[in-house]
Every structure is written in C-alpha cells, then in structure tokens.
Amino acid sequence: MVVFKLHKWAGILLGFWLINLTVTGFFLNHEKNNHDLDFLWDVELDIDLFNDYAVKEHGNREITGYKYYQEEDWYLISSMRGVYINRFGYFERVYRGRVFKIEPMRDEDFNESFENFYLATDQGILKMDWNGNYEVIGLKNLVVTDIVVYGSKIYGVVNKKDVYLIEIEDNLKISKINIPENVQLLDNVRLGRFVRDFHYGRGLFENPYSMIINDVSTIYWFWLAVSGYLIFILYFFQKKKIFQGGKRIRKLIKLHGNVISLLILPVILLLSITGLLIDHPKFFSFITSKSVSVSYLPPIYKKPQSDIWGIDFDGEFLRIGTRYGVYKIVKDNLYLESEGFAYKMIRVGRDLYISGMGSPNRKFSEGVYINFVPSVHMPVDYILNEGKITPVSRKSINFEPACFPLYTFFLTLHDGSFFHRYFIFLNDISAIGVILITFTGVIRFLRRKRIF
C-alpha cells in the first residue's frame, strides 16, 4: 500500500513538469544532434515574453561565430537563425538558415581577407559578400558543421562525421577524405564527459543511434506520465460513479506498466540523474571529476573520429577536433596531439585556437599547444583587433535581437528559467521524483506479476 501511494502521488505531483521535460527535451535533443527541425528556428517569439534572467542566460545561445572587419569597422555574426551584418551601427539579418561557422578568404601564406567570406551552413558551403549576396560553393543541401579555408581548398565536415575536400580554383572538384580507423585513444575519461554526452544524445553509439534511443525513451516517458494521469482520473470517476469501466482501467494499467516500461526505465533514470548532475556541476564535482576507463564506456568512446566538432588544415597536416581532443592525421593513423574536448577550432593567420568544452582553451603555434589566456568560457570565435587576439564568448557580444526562436523558448522551459531562475530546483525535485517513481513502479510491476 505504501509503495502504491508513493508511486501515485509522486506521479500526480510531478507529472505535469515531467511532461514538460519530455516534450522540450525531445525537440532540443533532436535538433542539437540532427539539425532538421527548422520550425524551432523559424518560429519567433517577442523578447518581452521572457524574463531578464532567461534573456541574460540564453539570449545569445544561437550565436555560432563573430568576426570583425577592421578596415571598414564592420561586424559579422553567424547564428542558427542566419547571418547578421553591422555596417551602419546596427545588425541586419541578410541570410536565414543555420550557419555554423564563418571563414575568411585565406591564401596559402595565411594572409586573410574579409572582403568576402565563406559560411558552413545547413545548405552547404556558401560564399557571401557584405551585402548579403551569396552563392553555394559546394556540398549543396548538406549540413556542413565546420569548414577551414586554405588557398583554393576548403575542407568541410558534414553532420560532424564525413570530411570533404572542395577545390575551387578552376573546375570545382569535390572528394571525400577517408578518416583513418587506427586511432590513439585515451586510457581514461572523466565521468562528467559521459554524463553530458549521454544526456545530450551522443553518449552511446554513433549518430543517430544514441539520439534515437533518447528520443524513444522521452516519448515513452511522456506516455507513462499521460497514462498515469488517465488512470488516476478514471479511478476518480469510477469512485464517484460517473464512469464504470473497470476492464478499460485494468487494460490501461497493463499498458502503463509492462515489459517495455522495464526496458525503457534505465534510460529514463539515467536521463534524470545526468540532468541533475549537469544542473549542479560544482556540487557534484566529487562524482563528475572521477575518471573512468574507456574500456568500460559505450562504443562511441572507442571511435572518437565519428564525432568531429572541428577541422583545420595548415598546408601540410589535416587536424580534427573531437570529444577527446585534437587529432592529427598522418597517413593511416590518428595521433592525439592535445587532450580535452575541442568544441571549436578557429584559425587566425598561422595560429590555431581551440575552444574547450569542459577543458582549457588552447593555442597551437609553431608546433606547440599552450593554454590560451585570458580564459573565456567556450568562446565561439577569436578576432584580431589592433594586433591582439581576443576570444569572444556569446555573452560578451553586444547583440540584442527583437525576438527569440522557439528553440530558446523550449530551452528556457526545459531548465525552468522561463518562469524563474530558481525553477531549476523543480528539475532537481523531478529528478529525485523519477528515481522514486521508477523503483516503486518496478516493485508494483513485480508484485502484480507475483514475482516479488
């Protein structure tokens, strides 16, 4: 009886918020990994709908790049909603669509020019001028997540997985680059890395399989919450003699708690626990800072080259950025040159700058990696201004859009900041509630089957 009441009231009290987490989590997870839910960026909401805290925390979350054209004192922003250009004291959107990176024109001596620039977009590689006129250079209609320019060569990454070389000097030539299978792995990975990877749908297998597992689990989680409410309502109506349908209720209970539920529950439980750890990284650092042997981790950690976040070419060697760090391709081997998640790889002249995610930002110059100072949290770009390289974070960019995309609305609903900054604790309560609901639900199922 106690187990029944705990399961019922935990579900009733937290069900609505769990429905919110499943719906928003499904869309956020799918878009983050697959980049195919256009409506999340096309539908726009007035900024006045959001409170000051949500605006501060998530206002510039869509920005992916930032450049400064010093000769003309012009600014350029790339984002998941397009390209914004500032030539007359204000930003004007000149292109709509996901843009993942801006690259200047660069010759083989690493001299750079911003008279025109290249873009990695969800429609291929574009060449654009400052009036917003553009043409597709290559990889048309493919999701190009990163590029690097070297003379007449452009290396592009498609869907964080496949690498192509586009030669644009005379006749356009496109060839696929084979990434070696022989890869140098780390012995251990911080548990915090797995926590984030799993929660964001990239912690088990190659894309899209991890994402699909998370998607299916959140859909089923949604069903469990909705069906739980239906069972409660129907029981209530039956007690009040408004509704008589004992067989229907029993059938619904069987659909609510079955073998499929038992198979899905471990993923739901892990999503809840990892969400709790992500929301409070400092508090749970005693857990997330622990190292785990790669041999105990899922298959994706045996193949870091299947998850390419950045790319660079210095005229001699091709390098890729992964969750393990920066790899250099030498013939049929991948050598790990610099450890730590390489979230972005930005070349400025002869030097390469690496933005870390849960790892230090680094600079690669004259064959040596050093930690880059000043330290900025996950810079989206690095700009050269008056001879000095400055890392640029999203929050440091002076950009105030008049509206936010639906993606940001879902993001603020998911972490609770849409309502109030302290609504994050409702997520914590929900995570603990899911643990309680999971174990009581399993006990109820086993008792119903007379196993326990």
N, C-alpha and C positions, 0 to 999 in steps of 0.2 A: 504493500500500500504506500509506504514512504517513497519507494522508487517511482511508483506511478505518479504521485503528486509532484515530486521534484521534476520529473520529465515534463509533466503537463504545464506547470506554472512557469518553469524556465522557458519553455517554448512559447507560451502565451505572452509573457512579458517582453521577450526579446525577438519574437518572430518578425515584427514589422521592420526592425532595424536589420535583421538578418536578410530579409528580402531586399532591402536597400543595398546591402553589401554584395549580395549575389548578382543583382541586376547591373549595378555600376561596375563591379569587379569583372563581370563577363565582358562588357564592352571595352573597358580600359585595357584589360589583358589582351583581348583580341586585336585591338588597334595597335597597341605597343609592339606586338610581335609580327603582325601580318600587314599592317598599313593598308587596309582595304575597306574600312568603314568611313567613307567620305563624309557622310552626314554629320559625323562628330565634329568636323571642322567647318562644314558648310553652314550649319545652323548656328546662328549667332544670337547672343542674349545681351541686353543692355547691362553695362557695368554696374549701374546703380542697384541691380538685383543682388549684388554681392557685398558682404560687409568688408570693413577695412582690413581685417586680419586676412581674410581669404584673398583679397586683392594683393596684399603685400607678399603672401606666401606663394601664390600661384599665378600672379598677374602676367609674368613673362615666361611662364613654363614652356610655352610653344616655341620660343626662340631657339634656333639651332646654329646661328652664325652672325658675326658682326664685323664689318670692315670699315676702314676709314681711308678715303682717298685724299691724301694730304694736299696734293697740288691744287685741288679745287675746293677743299674743305667740305667734302660731301660724305655722307654716311649711308651705309647699306646694311639692312637686316634681312636675314633669311629665317623663315619660320615654317611651322607646319600648316600655316594658312597662306603662305606665299612669300613674296619679296616686297619689302618696303624700302623706298629710297627717300633720303632727305637732302634736297639741293637748295631749298628756299626757306629753311628754318622749321620745317615740319615734315613728318613722314607721310608718304603717299604710297598706297599699295598699287604695284604695277603688274603683279602676277599673282594668280590664285592657284593653289595646289601645294602639296607637301614639298618642302625644299630642305634637304638635309645638310648641305654644305655649300659654301662659296669658295671658289678658287680663282686667283688672279691669272692673267696671262703670264707665263714664265718661260724664259728661254733656257738653253742648256748651260748657261753661265749663272743661272739662278737670279737673273735680273727680272724684277716683277713690274707689271703694269696693270693699272685698273681702268684703262680706257674702255676695255670690255672685260667681261669676266664669265667664268663657267659655273654652272649650277648642277649639283646632284639632286634630282627630283624624282617624284613618283611617275613621271612621264619620260624618263630617260635623262641624258646629259644635254643641257641647254647652254647656248652661248647668248649672252644678253648685253645690251648697252644701257646707258644711264637713262634713256628714255623709256625703257621697258620693252623695247623691241627685241625679239629673240628668235632663235631657230634651234631645232633639235639637231644635235651633232651626231648622236649615236645612241644605241640601246633604247630605241623608241618604245614607249609604253611599258617599260620595265621599271621596277622600283630600285633606283640606284641610290644606295645609302651612303656612299662615300666615293670621292674621287681625288686624284692628285695629278697635277699637270707638270710635264717636263718637256719643253720644246713643243714638238708636233705630236707628242704622245700623251694620251690620257689613260690612266688606269682607273677602272671603275669597279666597285663592289655592288653586286645585285643581291638584294634580300639578305645582306650580311653573310652570304655564303659563296657565291660564284664571283670570280675575278676575271675581268676582260681588259684587253688592251685595244684602245681605239687609236689608230694612226690617221691623222687628219691633214697631212702635208699635201698630197696630190689626190689620188683616188682614195676615198675612205676605205679603210681596211679594219675589220674587227676580228679579233681572235681571242679565244678563251685560254686563260692561263691555268695550267694544272698546278694545284697546290699540293706539295709533297705529303704523303701519308706518314712518312717517317718523321716523327715529331718528338722533341725533347719535352718531357712532362715534369711538372713539379712533383716532389715527393709528398708534400702536404699542402692543404688548402685551408684557410681559415673557415670555420663553421659559418661565420657571418656571410661569407660569399655564397655558400649553398642556400642559406636562409633567404637571401634576396632573390637569387636565381629561381628557386622553387616558387616563391610567392608570385613572381612576375612571369611565370610560364616558360622558363628556359632552363630549368634545373634538372631535367631527367634525360631527355633524348634530344636529337636534332629537331630543329623547327621543321614542320609544325606540330610534331607529336606531343611534346610537353604542353604546348598551348592547348591542344585538343583535349588532353587529359584534364587540364584545369577548367576548360570550357564545359566539358561534360559534367564534371563534378559540381560546378557552380549552378548549372541548370538543374541538376538533381537536388542540390541543396535548396534551390528555390521551390521545387516541388514538395520537398519534405516540410518546408515552412508553411506553404499554402495548404497542403493536405492536412497538416496538423490543425490549422485553424478551422478547416471544414469539419473535421471530426469533432472538435470542441463545440462548434455551432450546432451541428446536427444532434449531438448528445443533449445539448441545452434545450433544443426544440422538442426533442423526444420526451425529456423530463417534464416540460410544460404542456405535453400532449398536443403540441402544434403540428408535430411531424411524427409519423410512425414508419420507420424504415430500418429496422434492426439489421436485416440482411445487407442493405446498402452500406450501413456503417461498418459492419464486420468486413465487407469486401474492401472498403476504403482503408481500413486499418491494415489489412494484408498488403495492400498496395503501398501504404506508408512505410511499413516495416517488413522488409523481405531480404532475400539474399543479396540482391543488387545493392540495397542500402548498406549492408555489411561491407561490401566490396568498395563502395564509394566513400564510406565514413573515414577511412585512414587519410585520404587526400583532403577531405573537408577539415579533419582535425589538424593536419599539418598546415593548411592554409590559415587556419585561425591562430595557431601557435606562432608561425612565422610572421604573421601580421602584427601580433603583439610584440615580438622581438624587434621588428622594424620600427614600430612607433616609439620605442624607448631604447635606442641603441646604447646609450650611456649606462642606463640602469642594468641592462642585461649583458653588458660587455664581458662579464665574467663567464658568460656562455659563448657568445659570438666570437670572442677573441681566441677561443681554443682552436687548435689545428687538428685536422682530420686527414688521415692517409687517403690519397687519391684512389687507392685500391678498394676502399670501402664506399666510394662515391658512385653515383649513377654513370651510365655510359658516356654522357656528353662531356664529362671531365677527362675522358681518355682521348677526345678528339677536339681540342680547342680550335683547330683551324676550320671547323664547320660553323663557327660563330664569330665572324670577322666584323669588328667595330670600326677599324680604321685601316688606311693604306698609305704607303709612302714609297717614293722611288727617288734615289739620289743620283741617278745616272749610271749606277753600277749594280746596286742591290735593291730588290723589292722587299719591303717590310710590311707586315700586317699586325694590327692591334687586336688582341683577344682578351678574354677574361683572365688569362694567365699573365699577360704582358705583351711585350713587343717581340715578335719573331722575325728573324732574317732568313730569307730563302737562299740557300746555297745549293745549287744543283738539285739533288733529290732529298734534301734534308731541310728541316725547320729548326733553327737554333734560337733558343730563348736568350735574348740579349738583355732585356730589362724586365724584372718581375713587377707585377702589380697591374691590375685591370687598366688597359689602355682604352679609355672611354672615347677619346678623340685624338687624332693625330693631325697637327696643323704645321705645315711647312711655311717658314718665313725666311726667304733667301736660302742660305746654305744650312740653316739650322732647323731642326725638327723639334716641335714642342708636343708633349704628350700630356693630355688631361687625364688625371686618375679618377677612378670611382672606388672609394674606399682604399685608395693608395695615393702616394705623393704625386704631384705634378712633376714632370721631368723635362729636361732639355738635352737633346742629343746634338753635340757639336764636336767636330774633329775626332769622331770615333769614340767619344766618351759620353756616358749618361750621368747627369748630375740632377739632384733635386732642384726644382726651379723656385726661386724666391723673388717676389713675395708669394706666399701661399694663398690661393683663392680656391673656394670650393667649386669643383667641377666646372672650370672655365669652358665656355662654348667656343671661344676664339682667342687669338693673340694678335694684337695690332702693333704696327710700328709707327710711332709718333715722335717726331723730333729726335730720331736716333735711338729711341728707347722702346723695348718690347714690353707691352703691358698685357697681362692676362685679363680677359673680360668674362665676368660671370653674368648670368641672366639678371640678377637683382641690381647689378651696377649699371645696366643700360637704361638710359633715360628715354623710355618708350611707354606711352600711356594710350593703349587702344581704347576706342569708344565702346567696344563690345568684346565679350568673351565668347569663345566657341563652346558648343555643347560638351566637348571633351572636358573643359575646365569645370563646367557645372557638375558633371559626373564625378570628377576628381574631388571636388570640394564636398560633394555628398558622401563620397566613399570614406574620406577621412574625418567627416563631421564638421569641417571648418566653415561650411556654408551656413551653419546655424550659429556656431560659436566656437572659439578656439579651444574651449575645454570639452567640446563634444568628442574629442579624441578618446576621452575616458569611457565613453559609451562603447567605443570599439573594444576597449580593454575588457569591459564587463561582458560584452558579447563573446569575446574570445574565451573567457572563463566559462561563460554560459554554454558555449558549444561543447566544451570539454565535458561539462556536466550532462548535457543533453545526449551526447554521444555514448557515454558509459551507461547512463540509465536506460537509454534506448536499446543498447545491446543486451543488457540484463533482462529487459522486458521481452525482447525477441526470444532469448534463450528460454525464459520461463514459459512463454507461450508455446514453444516447441518442446517443452518439458525436458530440456537438456540441462537446465541449471535450476 
